[in-house]
Amino acid sequence: MAQLSLAVAVFLAVAAPTIAVNYIVGDSQGWSTGVDYSTWVSGKTFNKGDVLEFQYTPLHSVTEVKESDYNSCSTSNAINSYTDMDTKITLTGSGTRYFVCGTAGHCSQGMKLAVTVSGSTSPSTPSSPGGSSGSPSTPSSPSNNPSSPTTPSPATTTKNGAAGVGGRGVLISVMLAGCGIALLG
């Protein structure tokens, strides 16, 4: 039994730091004009494996650009462009990534986002931003309303505009069940 406890402790120590966080860009306001994305991004730590989820109406788009195009609000040299109204972008490498709305005039009105990704993988909980948007929110049912957060996949929670995997006991049970071991909680 002591060996099982040790195995579980080692598994938790190794698995916990690699849990990705899903950030809903702009929180309840989504990807829209009139949102201060510089304020939204401040206080958050983005790591490899985290996901940016852009929720927006058909009036908008998400265009990933280089820094010079971000600064000049140009989309002529787009790296990637998205128009699906619920764009999920996994942050795969360290460095800064730049996003703008491709609709004419929206970037110059502030609809742009620069995200700096650290070189490490995501911790199990996101850092808390200051201000009124810092309270945890409860996952909700999926909605066509772009300002409503979507329900993250099973065993996830939404907090501060981010969803992180919770219920590690379920994960441990599933992982250990595959090895013929079951834990009762």
N, C-alpha and C positions, 0 to 999 in steps of 0.2 A: 504494500500500500504506500510506503514511503517513496518507492521508486515512481509510482504513478503520480504522486503529488509533485515530485521533482520534475517529472516530464511535463506536467501541466504548467508549472511555474516557468520552465524554460520556454515552452510554446508561447505563453502569454508575453514573455519578455521579448521574444523575437517577432511575434505577429502584431502586437499592438502598435508599434511605431510606423507600420506600413499601411495604415488605413487611410484611404483617400477621403477628401472632403469635397462635397458638391456645393459650390457657391452660386446662389441665384443672384445674378448681376443686377444691382439696383434694389435688392430686396423686394418688397411688395410693389414698388413702382416699376420694376422691370427695366427693360432697355427702351428708353423713351426720352424725348426732349424734356428739358426742365429738371433733370436729375444731375446733381453734382457728383460725378463719378470719381473725382479726386478725393472728395470726402468719403465716399463709399469705400474706396480701396484702402484708405488710411486705417491703421490699426489691425489690418488683416495680414496674416502670413500665408503666402501661397507656396506650395511645395510640389515637387514632381508627383504626378499621379492625381492631383486635385483636378476637379472639373469646374469650368465656368459654364453656367447655364444662362443663356440669353433668352428671355421671354419677351416677345414683341408682336406688334400688329403688322398687317401687310404694308403699312406705310413706311416701315423701316427694314433694314437689313443689317447684317454683321459682316464687316470686311476686315480681314487681318492685313495689316500693312507694315512696312518698315518704319523706323523712327522718323526719317525725313518726311515720308508721306503722312505720318501721324501729325507732325508739327505743321505741315502745310495743308492738312485736310484733303489730301489727294488720294483718289482710289484708282488712278490709272495704272499703277503697278501692283495691284492687289496680289497678295500671297494666296488667300482663299476668300471666297465670298459665299454667304449663306442667306437664304430667304425663307427657311422653313418655319419661322416664327417660334421655334423652340430649339435653339441651337446649343448643342453640348460640345464643348471643346476641352479635351483632356490636355493638361499641361505636362508635356513629356520631357522637357529639358529645362536647365537653369538659364537665367537671363531674363530680359524684359521682352514681353510680347505686347503688340499694339493693335487696338481694334477701334474702328470708326463705323458710324452709320453711313451707308453708301447713298442715302437719299440726299440730293443736292441741298446744301445749306445746313443740314443737321449737325455735321461735325463742327462747323464754325459756331454753332449755337451751344457747343459743349458736349455733344453726344459722341464722346470718345473715351477710351479706357486704356491705360497703360498698367500692366500687371508685371511685377518683378517676381520671378519664381526662384526660390532658393534651391541649392544643389541637393538638399536632403529630401527624403520621402516624407509624406504627410504624417504629423502626429495624430493621435486619436481624437483630439478636440481642436477646433479652430481657436485662434486668439480672439478675444472679445473686443469689438470696437466700442468707442465711447458713444454717448448720445442716446436718444430715445429708441433707436433701432437695435439696441443691445439686448433686449429681452428675448428669451427663447420663444420660438413659435412652434405650434403644434402642426404636424403634418396634416394636410387637408386632402380632400378628394381632388382628382384631376379636374381642371376647368379650362374652358377656352378663354377665360379672362386673363390677359397677359400680366395683370398685377397680382394674381393669386399664385402663391408658391405651389408647385406640383408635389404630389406625394412621391417621396423618394422610394427606391426599391425596398422590399421587405427588410426588416431589421435595421432601418436607418432612422435618424432623427434630424430635424431641421433646427438649427440654432444660429442666430446672428447672420442670417442669410446663407447658412452653410448646412449641409447635411453630412453627418459622419456616421459610420457604422456603429451601432450599439448592440446590446444583447450579446456580449462575447460568449456567454454561456451556451447559446445556441450554436455559435460557430465552433466552439470547443467540442460540443456534443457531436456535431456533424463530422468534424475532422477526426475525432477519436472513434466514432462509430465505424468509420471506414477502416480503422485498424482493429476492430473487434472489441473496442473498449467503450463502455457507456458510463456517463456520470449522471447522477441524480442530484438535482439541486434543491 
